[in-house]
Amino acid sequence: MTRTVVESKTKTAIIGFDQPFCVIGERINPTGRKILNEELERGDFSRVEADAIAQVAAGATVLDINSGAVFSNKMAEDPRYADNNFVEPELMRQLVECVQKVVDAPLCIDSSVPGALENGLAAAEGRPLLNSVTGEEERLELVLPLVKKYNVPVVAISNDDTGISEDPGVRFAVAKKIVQRAADFGIPAHDIVVDPLVMPIGAMATAGHQVFTLVRRLREELGVNTTCGASNISFGLPNRHGINNAFLPMAMGAGMTSAIMNPVALPINAAKIAEKKQQVEAAGIILPEDMDDETFVTLFGMGSTKPRPGKEMEAIRAANLLTNHDDGGAAWISFNKPAGEAGGGAGGRRGGRRRRA
């Protein structure tokens, strides 16, 4: 049975067909996050620490660390900062060291810059996952030696010098090529985690069917584990969580063993709470003066003022239970146990059986 082992200093995450689904938390990534990018440019890593802690608390098994920042202000002062090959290696080292101070979780070192990949591998404790290699010849020659040198598993993305094909057969052929080239370096197939590339369903109606078929083929013919950027499937559509919640269990059923995703439902911000309170007041509803914001947002179904597991995590945990990857349903019961309840789940189930009897 194919098992990909990823380790931190003291913890092990196993990606495999016979294992619970591996959630790779994606939030430590400055791409598209303006505030985080600005903070990193100032040397402020507090948000990184908070994101690491929140993702692990929400159920992330592995944390992806992406160093793709753009330091615009420094760039204006020093032209070297316009080059990611200058910025990312040092930033990656800082990010890895920062995260390892606050959580003990296996890491996924994520960059397109070879120097950043090597710095991340050198700084990481344990056995991280490397993200990523593609089928491009130049990329294969740069990344696979690093994979072999550090004896780590690697994400293999199914595109090559010709780009990303809409034909799943072509994407399979690229994945097969990467597995074969890795073998030439002495890298076993169980250390290759293939990303078959999930297309947006809004742009390609067959995107879901394609990826399910491709994942089955990767499992059956190449025997490799798989991953994906889970939110790609719903890009540009309304109610993305609804689509993601359906996609993930279906992908798991097809054989997908991990996903790079956001496991956290973000807190409701103060502006939205104030807006809702105005609406409530306008409707003539009188609230107790001492009602705190957390009670308020819970009462009106707005979510929470604190980070918590997202709906996608609920779907994944349910799918783990249904596929017998949750021993005795313990993880599902624990996940759904009310805060502060001791020994709730299993005892409640036994009591229910007695009442039915």
Phi, psi and chi 1 to 4 in degrees:
 res  aa     phi    psi   chi1   chi2   chi3   chi4
   1 MET       -  131.0 -173.5   64.1   71.0      -
   2 THR   -69.8  124.7  -58.8      -      -      -
   3 ARG  -134.8  126.3  -69.1 -176.9  173.5 -178.2
   4 THR  -104.9  119.7  -55.7      -      -      -
   5 VAL   -99.9  125.5  177.7      -      -      -
   6 VAL  -124.1  135.1 -170.4      -      -      -
   7 GLU  -134.2  149.3  -63.8  174.0  -36.0      -
   8 SER  -103.3 -159.6   65.5      -      -      -
   9 LYS   -62.1  -40.9 -173.3  174.7 -178.0  178.7
  10 THR  -129.7   -6.3   65.8      -      -      -
  11 LYS  -116.8  150.3  -67.4 -174.0  177.6  178.3
  12 THR  -122.6  132.7  -61.1      -      -      -
  13 ALA  -114.2  130.6      -      -      -      -
  14 ILE  -114.0  122.4  -59.0  176.0      -      -
  15 ILE   -96.7  122.5  -54.7  173.0      -      -
  16 GLY  -169.7  162.1      -      -      -      -
  17 PHE   -66.1  -25.9  -52.9  131.8      -      -
  18 ASP  -101.7   15.9   61.2  -19.1      -      -
  19 GLN  -116.1  158.1  -60.3  -67.6  -49.1      -
  20 PRO   -57.1  151.0  -23.1   33.3      -      -
  21 PHE   -58.7  133.8 -166.4   72.5      -      -
  22 CYS   -91.7  117.8  178.8      -      -      -
  23 VAL   -96.1  119.1  174.3      -      -      -
  24 ILE  -103.2  106.7  -57.0  171.1      -      -
  25 GLY   -67.2  132.0      -      -      -      -
  26 GLU  -103.6   -0.3   69.8  177.6    7.2      -
  27 ARG   -76.1  -18.3  -74.9 -167.0   55.6   73.8
  28 ILE   -83.6   77.2  -57.7  174.0      -      -
  29 ASN  -155.6  112.9 -176.1  -13.8      -      -
  30 PRO   -75.0   -9.2   25.6  -32.5      -      -
  31 THR   -64.3  120.5  -54.3      -      -      -
  32 GLY    77.6    3.8      -      -      -      -
  33 ARG  -117.1   90.2  -63.1 -174.5   65.2 -171.5
  34 LYS   -59.6  -45.2 -178.1  179.0  178.7 -179.2
  35 ILE   -66.0  -44.9  -65.6  175.6      -      -
  36 LEU   -60.5  -43.0  175.4   59.6      -      -
  37 ASN   -58.9  -44.6 -163.0   96.9      -      -
  38 GLU   -65.7  -38.5  -68.3  172.3  -11.9      -
  39 GLU   -65.5  -42.7  -71.6  174.5  -13.0      -
  40 LEU   -63.0  -36.6  -66.9  177.8      -      -
  41 GLU   -63.6  -31.4 -173.9  169.7   12.8      -
  42 ARG   -85.2   -4.2  -62.8 -164.0  -54.7  -91.4
  43 GLY    82.0   19.8      -      -      -      -
  44 ASP   -97.0  113.8  178.7   -1.5      -      -
  45 PHE  -109.1   15.4  -68.5   84.0      -      -
  46 SER   -65.2  -37.2   57.8      -      -      -
  47 ARG   -69.6  -35.6 -168.1  177.2  -58.4  -90.8
  48 VAL   -60.5  -45.7  171.7      -      -      -
  49 GLU   -60.1  -46.1  -66.3  176.1   -7.9      -
  50 ALA   -63.9  -41.3      -      -      -      -
  51 ASP   -64.6  -39.7  -78.7  -18.3      -      -
  52 ALA   -62.3  -47.6      -      -      -      -
  53 ILE   -64.2  -44.8  -67.4  168.0      -      -
  54 ALA   -64.6  -39.6      -      -      -      -
  55 GLN   -68.2  -41.6  -72.0 -177.0  104.2      -
  56 VAL   -65.1  -41.5  170.3      -      -      -
  57 ALA   -62.2  -33.1      -      -      -      -
  58 ALA   -79.4  -11.4      -      -      -      -
  59 GLY   117.9    7.0      -      -      -      -
  60 ALA   -64.1  134.8      -      -      -      -
  61 THR   -88.1  -36.8  -42.5      -      -      -
  62 VAL  -132.1  148.2  175.4      -      -      -
  63 LEU  -112.2  122.5  -65.7 -177.5      -      -
  64 ASP   -79.6  133.8 -173.4   88.6      -      -
  65 ILE  -121.4  113.1  -61.3 -177.6      -      -
  66 ASN  -111.0  130.3 -174.7  -63.1      -      -
  67 SER  -104.6   19.2   55.5      -      -      -
  68 GLY   -78.4   62.6      -      -      -      -
  69 ALA   -91.9  156.4      -      -      -      -
  70 VAL  -121.6  113.5  177.3      -      -      -
  71 PHE   -97.4   81.7  -69.3  167.1      -      -
  72 SER   -62.8  -42.1  -58.7      -      -      -
  73 ASN   -66.8  -45.0  -67.2  -32.1      -      -
  74 LYS   -66.0  -31.4  -71.4 -174.0  175.9 -178.7
  75 MET   -61.9  -37.4 -163.7 -174.8  -56.2      -
  76 ALA   -67.2  -26.9      -      -      -      -
  77 GLU   -91.8  -31.4  -59.1  168.7    0.3      -
  78 ASP  -142.0  110.0 -175.0  -20.1      -      -
  79 PRO   -60.5  -15.8   19.4  -30.7      -      -
  80 ARG   -63.2  -26.8  -68.7  178.6  -60.7  172.6
  81 TYR   -72.6   -7.7  -78.0   93.7      -      -
  82 ALA   -77.6  -10.1      -      -      -      -
  83 ASP  -105.1  116.1 -176.9    2.2      -      -
  84 ASN   -60.6  -26.2  -83.3   11.7      -      -
  85 ASN   -67.4  -19.7  -69.5  -72.3      -      -
  86 PHE   -90.3  -41.1  177.2   76.3      -      -
  87 VAL   -77.0  -48.9  173.2      -      -      -
  88 GLU   -71.3  -38.3  -70.5 -160.6   39.4      -
  89 PRO   -57.1  -47.1  -29.9   38.7      -      -
  90 GLU   -69.8  -40.6  175.5   59.3   16.5      -
  91 LEU   -62.4  -41.2  178.4   60.4      -      -
  92 MET   -60.3  -44.4  178.4   63.1   81.0      -
  93 ARG   -58.9  -43.9 -178.7 -169.2   63.1   77.2
  94 GLN   -64.6  -42.0  -67.3  174.1  -43.1      -
  95 LEU   -63.2  -45.9  -71.7  168.7      -      -
  96 VAL   -61.8  -46.6  168.5      -      -      -
  97 GLU   -63.9  -38.9  -68.7  176.5   -8.4      -
  98 CYS   -62.1  -49.3  169.5      -      -      -
  99 VAL   -64.1  -40.9  170.2      -      -      -
 100 GLN   -66.8  -19.8  -70.7  178.5  153.4      -
 101 LYS   -74.3  -26.7  -73.1  178.2 -177.6  176.9
 102 VAL  -110.0  -20.6  -65.0      -      -      -
 103 VAL  -140.5  152.6  -65.3      -      -      -
 104 ASP  -111.3   80.0 -177.3   19.3      -      -
 105 ALA  -130.7  144.8      -      -      -      -
 106 PRO   -59.1  148.0  -24.1   34.9      -      -
 107 LEU  -113.2  157.7  -57.6 -179.5      -      -
 108 CYS  -122.0  112.8  177.3      -      -      -
 109 ILE   -85.8  116.5  -51.2  -59.1      -      -
 110 ASP  -124.7  111.9 -174.7   -4.2      -      -
 111 SER  -165.3  157.8  176.7      -      -      -
 112 SER   -95.3   -2.5   60.0      -      -      -
 113 VAL   -99.4  116.8  174.6      -      -      -
 114 PRO   -55.7  -38.2  -27.0   35.2      -      -
 115 GLY   -63.8  -35.6      -      -      -      -
 116 ALA   -70.2  -39.3      -      -      -      -
 117 LEU   -59.7  -46.6  -66.6  177.6      -      -
 118 GLU   -68.3  -39.3 -179.9  141.8   30.4      -
 119 ASN   -63.2  -39.4  -91.0   16.3      -      -
 120 GLY   -65.2  -42.4      -      -      -      -
 121 LEU   -64.1  -40.0  -70.6  170.8      -      -
 122 ALA   -68.3  -33.7      -      -      -      -
 123 ALA   -85.0  -23.4      -      -      -      -
 124 ALA   -74.3  136.1      -      -      -      -
 125 GLU   -86.4  140.6  -61.4  170.1  -26.8      -
 126 GLY    88.3 -141.0      -      -      -      -
 127 ARG  -129.9   89.6 -171.2  175.8 -163.5 -111.3
 128 PRO   -76.1  166.3   29.4  -35.3      -      -
 129 LEU   -92.3  137.4  176.4   63.9      -      -
 130 LEU  -100.6  130.9 -166.2   65.5      -      -
 131 ASN  -129.5   96.4 -171.3    8.6      -      -
 132 SER  -169.7  178.5   59.0      -      -      -
 133 VAL  -124.0  147.9   68.2      -      -      -
 134 THR  -116.5 -177.5   66.0      -      -      -
 135 GLY   -84.9    4.4      -      -      -      -
 136 GLU   -68.3  134.3  -62.4  165.8  -74.7      -
 137 GLU   -57.5  -45.1  -73.2  -60.3  -36.5      -
 138 GLU   -61.3  -41.8 -178.1 -179.4    1.1      -
 139 ARG   -66.7  -41.5 -169.3   72.9  178.0  171.5
 140 LEU   -58.6  -43.4  -71.2  166.0      -      -
 141 GLU   -71.8  -24.2  -66.9  -62.3  -36.2      -
 142 LEU   -85.3  -42.4  -75.1  170.5      -      -
 143 VAL   -89.9  -41.9  176.4      -      -      -
 144 LEU   -60.3  -36.5  -69.2 -178.6      -      -
 145 PRO   -61.3  -34.3  -27.2   36.9      -      -
 146 LEU   -66.4  -42.6  -74.9  176.8      -      -
 147 VAL   -58.4  -44.6  174.6      -      -      -
 148 LYS   -68.8  -43.6  179.8   62.0  177.1  177.8
 149 LYS   -60.0  -43.5  175.4 -178.1  176.4 -178.9
 150 TYR   -96.1   -2.2  -72.3   90.6      -      -
 151 ASN    53.5   56.6 -175.8   29.3      -      -
 152 VAL  -123.6  157.4  -66.5      -      -      -
 153 PRO   -77.4  161.3   26.8  -31.4      -      -
 154 VAL  -139.7  144.3   63.5      -      -      -
 155 VAL   -82.2  127.7  174.3      -      -      -
 156 ALA  -109.8  114.9      -      -      -      -
 157 ILE   -94.1  132.2  -59.0  179.1      -      -
 158 SER   -82.1   54.2  -61.2      -      -      -
 159 ASN  -135.0  158.1   68.9  -78.5      -      -
 160 ASP  -136.8 -156.5   59.7   11.3      -      -
 161 ASP   -61.5  -20.7  -55.9   88.9      -      -
 162 THR   -87.7   -3.5   64.2      -      -      -
 163 GLY    99.2 -158.7      -      -      -      -
 164 ILE   -98.7  119.1  -59.6  173.4      -      -
 165 SER   -86.6  143.0  174.1      -      -      -
 166 GLU   -79.4   -9.3  -66.8 -173.4   -0.4      -
 167 ASP   -87.8  114.8 -177.1  -15.9      -      -
 168 PRO   -62.9  -25.5   20.2  -30.8      -      -
 169 GLY   -64.6  -38.1      -      -      -      -
 170 VAL   -68.6  -41.8  172.2      -      -      -
 171 ARG   -64.2  -35.7  -59.9 -153.3  -61.7  -82.3
 172 PHE   -64.3  -42.7  175.4   84.4      -      -
 173 ALA   -62.8  -37.1      -      -      -      -
 174 VAL   -66.1  -43.7  173.4      -      -      -
 175 ALA   -61.0  -42.2      -      -      -      -
 176 LYS   -62.6  -40.7 -175.6  175.2 -178.6  179.2
 177 LYS   -60.5  -44.1  169.5 -171.7  172.6 -178.6
 178 ILE   -64.5  -42.4  -63.4  172.1      -      -
 179 VAL   -61.0  -42.1  171.0      -      -      -
 180 GLN   -67.7  -41.9  -69.2  172.2  -23.6      -
 181 ARG   -66.5  -36.9  -71.1  -66.8  -62.0  -82.7
 182 ALA   -62.1  -39.7      -      -      -      -
 183 ALA   -61.0  -33.2      -      -      -      -
 184 ASP   -63.4  -26.4  -67.6  -21.7      -      -
 185 PHE   -92.0    2.8  -76.9   84.2      -      -
 186 GLY    81.9   20.5      -      -      -      -
 187 ILE   -97.4  118.8  -58.5  163.9      -      -
 188 PRO   -73.4  157.4   27.3  -34.1      -      -
 189 ALA   -61.6  -28.9      -      -      -      -
 190 HIS   -71.3  -10.3   64.6 -110.4      -      -
 191 ASP   -99.8   12.3  -84.9  -19.5      -      -
 192 ILE  -109.7  123.1  -50.8  -66.4      -      -
 193 VAL  -113.4  108.8 -178.8      -      -      -
 194 VAL   -85.4  131.4  173.3      -      -      -
 195 ASP  -100.1  105.4 -178.2  -14.5      -      -
 196 PRO   -75.6   -1.8   28.9  -34.3      -      -
 197 LEU    71.8  103.0  -67.6  170.9      -      -
 198 VAL   -85.9  123.2  174.5      -      -      -
 199 MET   -89.1  152.9  -54.4  -67.5 -171.3      -
 200 PRO   -66.6  129.2  -19.0   32.0      -      -
 201 ILE   -65.4  -25.7 -167.0   74.3      -      -
 202 GLY   -69.8  -23.4      -      -      -      -
 203 ALA   -99.5  -24.5      -      -      -      -
 204 MET  -139.9  108.5 -179.7 -173.0  -63.9      -
 205 ALA   -60.7  -26.0      -      -      -      -
 206 THR   -92.5    7.4   58.9      -      -      -
 207 ALA   -58.3  -43.6      -      -      -      -
 208 GLY   -64.1  -49.6      -      -      -      -
 209 HIS   -60.3  -39.9 -178.7  -94.6      -      -
 210 GLN   -59.0  -49.5  -85.0 -166.2    9.7      -
 211 VAL   -69.7  -35.1   76.1      -      -      -
 212 PHE   -63.9  -43.6  -56.7  146.0      -      -
 213 THR   -64.1  -42.2  -58.6      -      -      -
 214 LEU   -68.0  -39.4 -172.5   46.9      -      -
 215 VAL   -63.2  -42.5  165.2      -      -      -
 216 ARG   -60.5  -41.3  -70.0 -170.8 -172.1   96.4
 217 ARG   -68.4  -40.0 -168.0  175.8  176.3 -166.0
 218 LEU   -62.3  -38.3  -71.9  165.0      -      -
 219 ARG   -70.0  -47.8  173.4  175.1  176.5  166.6
 220 GLU   -75.3  -38.1  -66.7  167.6    1.3      -
 221 GLU   -95.7  -34.9  -63.2 -175.0   32.5      -
 222 LEU  -105.7  -18.1  -61.7 -176.1      -      -
 223 GLY    65.4   32.6      -      -      -      -
 224 VAL  -107.6  153.7  -67.6      -      -      -
 225 ASN   -75.7  163.0  -77.6  -53.2      -      -
 226 THR  -136.4  157.9   45.0      -      -      -
 227 THR  -147.2  176.7 -165.7      -      -      -
 228 CYS  -167.1  164.2   69.8      -      -      -
 229 GLY   -83.1   98.7      -      -      -      -
 230 ALA   -59.5  -37.2      -      -      -      -
 231 SER   -76.1   -9.1   63.5      -      -      -
 232 ASN   -57.9  -34.4  -71.1   -4.8      -      -
 233 ILE   -60.9  -31.5 -167.5   69.8      -      -
 234 SER  -104.1    7.4   61.2      -      -      -
 235 PHE   -54.2  130.2 -179.1   78.6      -      -
 236 GLY    82.8    1.5      -      -      -      -
 237 LEU  -109.5  156.6  -67.5  175.1      -      -
 238 PRO   -73.7  160.9   25.7  -33.6      -      -
 239 ASN    47.5   56.9 -171.3   15.1      -      -
 240 ARG   -61.5  -33.7  -63.9 -175.1   65.8 -176.1
 241 HIS   -62.1  -37.9  -67.9  -64.7      -      -
 242 GLY   -60.8  -42.6      -      -      -      -
 243 ILE   -68.4  -45.4  -63.3  170.6      -      -
 244 ASN   -60.2  -40.2  -63.1  -16.6      -      -
 245 ASN   -64.6  -29.8  -68.5  -10.0      -      -
 246 ALA   -82.4  -39.2      -      -      -      -
 247 PHE   -63.9  -46.2  169.0   74.6      -      -
 248 LEU   -60.9  -50.5  -77.1  162.1      -      -
 249 PRO   -63.1  -34.3  -24.9   35.7      -      -
 250 MET   -66.7  -40.6  -66.6  176.3   75.0      -
 251 ALA   -64.5  -40.3      -      -      -      -
 252 MET   -61.6  -41.2  -68.1  166.6   68.1      -
 253 GLY   -64.0  -29.1      -      -      -      -
 254 ALA   -80.3  -13.7      -      -      -      -
 255 GLY   120.3    2.1      -      -      -      -
 256 MET   -67.8  138.5 -173.3  167.5  -76.1      -
 257 THR  -114.2   -6.5   47.1      -      -      -
 258 SER  -160.0  166.7   68.4      -      -      -
 259 ALA  -153.1  144.6      -      -      -      -
 260 ILE   -92.5  117.1  -58.6  170.2      -      -
 261 MET  -160.2  170.3   54.5  178.2  -78.7      -
 262 ASN   -93.5  113.4  176.9   16.3      -      -
 263 PRO   -85.5   -2.3   32.0  -34.3      -      -
 264 VAL  -108.0  132.2 -178.4      -      -      -
 265 ALA   -84.7  117.6      -      -      -      -
 266 LEU   -70.8  150.4  -60.9 -179.9      -      -
 267 PRO   -62.4  149.6  -18.0   30.0      -      -
 268 ILE   -72.4  128.5  -58.4  -60.7      -      -
 269 ASN   -82.6  165.0   62.2   44.1      -      -
 270 ALA   -61.0  -35.0      -      -      -      -
 271 ALA   -64.2  -41.3      -      -      -      -
 272 LYS   -69.0  -35.9  -72.0 -174.3  177.3 -179.4
 273 ILE   -65.3  -44.3  -65.8  173.2      -      -
 274 ALA   -62.4  -41.4      -      -      -      -
 275 GLU   -61.7  -43.1 -178.9 -177.4   -9.6      -
 276 LYS   -66.8  -37.8 -175.6   65.8  175.2 -179.6
 277 LYS   -63.9  -36.8  -75.9 -177.6  175.6  178.8
 278 GLN   -64.1  -41.6  -71.4  177.9   -7.3      -
 279 GLN   -63.5  -42.1  -66.1  172.6   -2.2      -
 280 VAL   -63.8  -43.8  168.7      -      -      -
 281 GLU   -63.9  -40.6 -176.7  178.9  -14.3      -
 282 ALA   -64.8  -27.7      -      -      -      -
 283 ALA   -81.8   -0.6      -      -      -      -
 284 GLY    83.7   14.7      -      -      -      -
 285 ILE   -88.1  126.8  -60.5  172.7      -      -
 286 ILE  -100.6  122.5  -59.6  174.4      -      -
 287 LEU  -102.4  150.8  -60.3  172.1      -      -
 288 PRO   -58.9  139.2  -22.3   32.5      -      -
 289 GLU   -62.5  -29.2  -67.8 -177.4    2.2      -
 290 ASP   -93.4   10.6   60.4  -10.6      -      -
 291 MET   -70.0  123.8  178.3  179.1  -75.0      -
 292 ASP   -82.7  167.7   59.1   48.1      -      -
 293 ASP   -63.6  -37.2  -75.1  -12.6      -      -
 294 GLU   -64.2  -42.8 -179.6   64.3   19.2      -
 295 THR   -63.6  -40.5  -57.7      -      -      -
 296 PHE   -62.4  -50.8  175.7   80.2      -      -
 297 VAL   -68.0  -31.3  -62.6      -      -      -
 298 THR   -67.8  -43.9  -58.5      -      -      -
 299 LEU   -60.1  -37.8  178.7   64.1      -      -
 300 PHE  -101.5   17.7  -72.1   92.9      -      -
 301 GLY    61.6   34.9      -      -      -      -
 302 MET   -91.8  -13.6  -63.7  177.1   66.9      -
 303 GLY   119.4 -124.6      -      -      -      -
 304 SER  -151.5  157.0  175.5      -      -      -
 305 THR   -84.9   -1.8   59.7      -      -      -
 306 LYS  -120.9  152.1  -54.4  169.2 -174.7  176.2
 307 PRO   -61.2  142.1  -19.9   31.8      -      -
 308 ARG  -151.2  167.1   67.2 -163.6 -166.7  -72.8
 309 PRO   -59.6  136.9  -24.2   34.5      -      -
 310 GLY   -77.7  168.7      -      -      -      -
 311 LYS   -60.6  -31.8  -76.1  -66.7 -177.2 -178.5
 312 GLU   -61.2  -34.7  -73.1   86.3  -12.6      -
 313 MET   -67.1  -34.9  -66.6  -57.9  -63.5      -
 314 GLU   -63.4  -42.9 -176.7  175.2  -30.8      -
 315 ALA   -64.9  -40.6      -      -      -      -
 316 ILE   -65.5  -44.8  -72.8  169.4      -      -
 317 ARG   -64.5  -37.7  -74.6 -176.0  166.3   99.8
 318 ALA   -64.7  -41.5      -      -      -      -
 319 ALA   -66.2  -37.8      -      -      -      -
 320 ASN   -58.3  -42.3  -79.4  -27.2      -      -
 321 LEU   -63.5  -45.1  176.0   64.5      -      -
 322 LEU   -71.5  -22.5  -68.2  167.1      -      -
 323 THR   -99.7   12.4   53.2      -      -      -
 324 ASN    63.5   34.2 -162.3   29.2      -      -
 325 HIS  -109.1   22.8  -69.0  153.7      -      -
 326 ASP  -135.6   98.3  178.5   -0.2      -      -
 327 ASP   -57.6  111.6 -172.3   19.6      -      -
 328 GLY    67.1    9.9      -      -      -      -
 329 GLY    73.6   16.8      -      -      -      -
 330 ALA   -62.3  -42.7      -      -      -      -
 331 ALA   -66.5  -39.3      -      -      -      -
 332 TRP   -65.8  -42.5  178.7 -106.5      -      -
 333 ILE   -64.7  -44.4  -67.3  165.7      -      -
 334 SER   -63.1  -41.1  176.6      -      -      -
 335 PHE   -62.4  -34.1  177.0   64.8      -      -
 336 ASN   -99.5    5.3  -73.1  -79.4      -      -
 337 LYS   -73.3  130.3 -172.4 -174.6  -60.8 -180.0
 338 PRO   -58.2  145.7  -23.7   33.3      -      -
 339 ALA   -56.3  131.2      -      -      -      -
 340 GLY    86.4   -7.4      -      -      -      -
 341 GLU   -80.0  129.3 -179.4  179.8  -36.6      -
 342 ALA   -97.4  125.6      -      -      -      -
 343 GLY    63.0   24.6      -      -      -      -
 344 GLY   -59.8  -66.7      -      -      -      -
 345 GLY   -49.8  -62.9      -      -      -      -
 346 ALA   -63.9  -40.4      -      -      -      -
 347 GLY   -62.3  -39.9      -      -      -      -
 348 GLY   -62.0  -39.2      -      -      -      -
 349 ARG   -65.0  -43.7  -72.7 -161.5  -53.2  162.4
 350 ARG   -64.1  -40.4  -73.1 -165.7  -65.8  -89.9
 351 GLY   -61.3  -40.5      -      -      -      -
 352 GLY   -61.0  -39.9      -      -      -      -
 353 ARG   -64.6  -40.6  -74.1  173.0 -177.5  155.8
 354 ARG   -63.4  -39.9  -73.7 -164.0  -65.3  -88.8
 355 ARG   -65.4  -39.3  -73.8 -166.4  -66.8  -87.1
 356 ARG   -66.1  -35.7  -73.8 -164.6  -65.1  -88.6
 357 ALA   -66.4      -      -      -      -      -
